[in-house]
Every structure is written in C-alpha cells, then in structure tokens.
Amino acid sequence: MHSIAKKRLRPEYLFRVFGIALFVYLLLGFMILPCLNTLTSIFTTINGTTGRTDPWAVIRFFFAGNMSAYVWNSLKLALYLVVTVNVVGVSIVLLTEYFDIKGAKFLRAGYMTTMIYSGVALVTGYLFLYGRDGMLTTTLVNAFPGLNPNWFSGFNAVMFTMTFACTSNHALFLRNAIRGIDYNTVEAARNLGARPLKVLVKVVFPTLIPTMFSLTVMTFITGLCAMSAPTLLGFDSINPEIVRLAGSSVADEAFPQARAALLSIILAMFTIVLLTVLSSYERKGHYLSVSKTKAKLVKQKINNPVANALAHAYAYILFIIYMTPVIMIVIFSFQTYGAIRMKTLDLSNWTLLNYFGQADYSYLTSRGVYRVREGSISGLFSNQSMLEGIQLSFVLSAVGAALACVIVVVACNYIFRHKKTGVIVEYSLLFPWLLPTILICYSYRTYFNSESVGYVFNTNLYYMERVRILIVIAYAVVKLPFSLRMIKAAFYAIDEELEDAARNLGASSLVAFLRVKLPIILPSVLAVFALNFNSLFTEYDMSASFASSYGRSYAMVIQSMTADEGLYGYNINASGRQCASTVFIMVVSGIILYLVYGVGARDLGERLESRERRRKRWNRIVRRPLGHKLQKEA
C-alpha cells in the first residue's frame, strides 16, 4: 500500500491524471456539449402564435420555405465540382508528371499557385479580373456593349473559381501517387502491345483509385461547405445562409437561430455519411501490387502529332487561366488608384503607395466644390485597420496552430504508450472531422454566448475581447484531425529502444519524452505548425461565423474594405490594398511552403549534398578574386 501511494505521488503519475482530466473536460466542454446544444435547439423552438414550444416548427418551415433551396444549391455545387475539379486536377498532374510536355516545370509552378493564395484572396483575385468592374470584363464590355457586366456571378462564377481553386490537393497527393507508380508495369504493358491510352486506363488509373476516391470526397465536402466564393460571388448556399441567420433576430424573421442550427446539422449529416463511406472503402484495401524492384516512372511521349499539339495547347491554356489573376494582381499592386479604378495599366507611373505611405484624396462634392480628405489613400502597412487585422490574425493563428500541435503531441505520446485507451483518445481527436467547420463555430457562438455555462465558470466567452478565445479554440479544434494524422506518422519513426535506453539510465517517462522523443519529431511538428498557420492566417469562414468587431481577422478586413470602397470618402484605394494584401499573403505562404516542402522535405543525404554544393560555390567565388590578385602581384 505504501508503494502504491508513493507511486501515485510521483510527478509523472500526477501529470497523467491531470492530463486525462483536462482532456475529458475539453472534450465535453468544447466538442460534445456545444454540438448537442445546437441539435436540441432545433426542437425547442417557441411558436410565435401560441407561445409554446413547437418541436416540429423548423422542420415544417424547412419544407414550406426556401431553406431546401440552399441545401439543393450546395449539393448541386458539390456534385458539379466533383466532375470539374477531378477533370482539371487529373489533367494538370498528368501533363506535368506522366506525359512528356515541354516546359513541365514551368507549368507546374503555375498550377500550384493556388497553394499560396486561397479563400478570400483567391476569390477577390478572380473578381479583379472577371468581376463587374474587372479588367477583362471592362475590355469585353467596351468591345461588345450588349454584354452583361454581371456575367461573372452566381453559380457559374462560383463553379469556375472553385474548379481551379480546389486542385491544390491533386497537385500534392495525386502527384505523389503518380510518382509512386512502378514503371516496370507500364513498360510490361507496352511490350505486350498495349496502346498508350490503354496503358493509362488499365495500368495507371487503377493505382490511383484510392487517392482519387479520397480527393473526390474532399472535393465534395469542400463544395458542400463552401463559404468565401458563394458569399463574394452571390450564390445562395448553406454556409453563407447559416452565417446570415446566426446574426439575425426573431424580430427580423421566424426563428433564425433554429433554422441555422438545422442547416448546420444537415451539413454534419452529409459529412458523416461521406466519411463513413470513405473509411469503409479504405478498409477494403483496393491497391495494386507492384514488383519488388521498383523502377522510377519515365515520362511518356505522345507520338501522335495532333494529340501532342492539342495536349500542349490545353496545358498552356490552363496555365494562362491559373496565372493571369496572379500576374494581374502583382502588377496592379504597384499601380496608382486611378489606374486600378479604371482597370488600365499605366506602365509609366509605378508606385509603392499600395504598400507604404499615405496620400490625400480630392473629390468633387454634389455642390460642385472640390474637397480634400487628408490621408484617405493609404498603403497596406500604413492603414491602421489592415495592420490590426494582420496583427490579430497573426497572433490568433499562431496560438491556435501551436495549441493544436501541443495537444496532439501529448496525445500521440499517450496513444503509443497506452494502446487500449489510446484508441479512445485518437478517435476523440478525429471527432472534428465528422462536423463541418461552420457547425463547430456556430455551436460555440450560441453555447458560450451566455453567463450560465458552468464549464467556463459562468463567463460569456462571446462578449467583447473574449470572442478571441473562442476563435483560438475553434482554430485549434478544427486543426486537430490533420495535426494528428501528420504527427502520428512522425511517432512511427521513433525507435522504441531509444526510450528504453533512456529509462534504463534512470530517466522518467516525462524526461525521456522531452529529451529523446521530442527532438526526433520536432521537425515534423514544426512543419505541421507551419501548414496550420498558413491556412489559418488567411482564414475567413470561422471568423465570419463569429461576426464580432473584436475578432475581425485579416481576411474579414480585406473583404469589408473592398465592399465599402469609396463610401463617404474612405477606403479610397481599398482595391489597391487588396492587391498588395494578396501579394503579401502569397509571399508569406510561399516562404512557409518552401520551408516545409522544399528545405524541410529533404532527407539527410539531400541536405548534405546541398551543403556541399554551397561550399563549392563559395570556394569558386572566393578563389576567383584571389587568383586575379595573385596574377597582378606576379
């Protein structure tokens, strides 16, 4: 008994008990209870006529009103995107990785631009080109006066934008799958007389089916839960309607909160069904076996000259579609307010005003008098609202990404040491994958917007600056599943004998984890942190769901400024700041992706080889001036 009591007083045992208790507290308080509150709110609606609780009021309203139209619009968008995104996504990967296309590396860089800008930044980039006052639309309207300037709006505009925005997963995952194909199987099929198209269909595509199925499900869920594109392009779908209803009141319309809850639950049901189907399919293990001596895939030449010309034309047309918004945004970020407003390039008048500095703005009033508003034209890093948005997003994103990584690292250590109970912990951390992001944020907004929640000591977390705590928690919770999948893979690389050796030398489990395990997995953890931060820094959906002036993220500031450009003489060059903001986002995201997938993805041999190349290059630079000096002295 004395030894048991002594064991329970050891720091690592107390730390474990505290960790389990904290985990249960967080799981119940920030995952299960808020979502249950959202579910029950559907059936506790008070009928305005009778004043009594009517559990079926929202259901009747769903079928009688236009709520079903939002569900159908989202389903239609998701179904169409499954086709268009897969066609374009498979095309860009085949053109750069499988077929021998001239300039493949150049094309790949253009196709992967959606990885460095997304969300509001990407949609506004397309609007800058194709919107009502967009550069291309203005040119077309001048050439064809009968053309509708609002042609780029609604369903077609959303589908076009998201088709090219959602191919990032194909560029990452499908590219790796094609690179993993055994060339021996391709060569064997060709030696048996199979045509190139038949080899592609019968040999290559079967190995890609598991990856394609996962990408299809991810695309469907992305289309179903779309937020930025429908909001900015004027398409009625589920997520924007949930955000609108969440900010409405009973005085405006019938039971808006319950309707928002019902739409959130419908999204959750679709997501759960899709993920269940995906898990069932993965368990079947539909994979193609390959030879033991695997050969690297050799790019296939297109021998038919007509087919080769068409493939090259298609590849470069896609490249133009991907790169035109990026190039235009970069160029116009250095143009004056007048050039941006008129969507005309003025190559003789470049400026850094969209990035730095301020300028006065003179305008003609309705009475015909010129007035000057001092400092109303300001750059990205000279505008107070933009700086506050950048600062807030930077802090919230960094804290949320770090919190997710810390929770997952501690959980993974527990999962690998306690196999039975670790399964419960693992599935609990994967729970947010079953729910749409909008449902989690809406549940937080309604559940914690009260001073009677004992879980948070009767504190209203939605009140004023406290909403930032909710945003950070939402950021961390949403990123838990992805962080778990990535960091758990890093734990598999740890040799268990290292920890055993540390413990044999007298180190406790906690010390062995901090001194042995953590240094091994730290590069992977930092990579996950960087990717989480990258996606959260430009995030719009979650911040818009909370809709608070104390939680205005960087993306929200960009969107609101552009919408109010020129109103009452303020936000005069909001479009210019928007272009500069997109460039800034692309630079930050590009640096992070380079550190993760460039430098961070190299193995030890590649790093040593790179270091040797740098050393030789430095020696050549140093020796050249030294050689010239010796020749002169001689």
ABEGO torsion letter per residue (X at the ends): XAAAAAAAABAAAAAAAAAAAAAAAAAAAAAAAAAAAAAAAAAABBBAAAGBBBAAAAAAAAAABAAAAAAAAAAAAAAAAAAAAAAAAAAAAAAAAABBBBGAAAAAAAAAAAAABBEAAAAAAAAAAABAABAAAAAAAAABAABBAAABBEAAAAAAAAAAAAAAAAAAAAAAAAAABBAAAAAAAAAAGBBAAAAAAAAAAAAAAAAAAAAAAAAAAAAAABAAAAAAAGBBBAAAAAAAAAABBAAABBGAAAAAAAAAAAAAAAAAAAAAAAAAAAAAGBBBBBBABBBBBBBBBBABAAAAAAAAAAAAAAAAAAAAAAAAAAAAAABBAAAAAAGBBBAABBBAAAABEBBBBBBBBAAGBBBBBBGABBBAAABAAAAAAAAAAAAAAAAAAAAAAAAAAAAAAAAAABAAAAAAAAAAAAAAAABBAAAAAAAAAAAABBAABAAAGGBBAABEAAAAAAAAAAAAAAAAAAAAAAAAAAAAABBAAAAAAAAAAGBBAAAAAAAAAAAAAAAAAAAAAAAAAAAAAABAAAAAAAGBAAABBAAAAAAAAAAABGBGGBGAAAAAAAAAAAAAAAAAAAAAAAAAABAAABBAAAAAAAAAAAAAAAAAAAAAAAAAAAAAAX
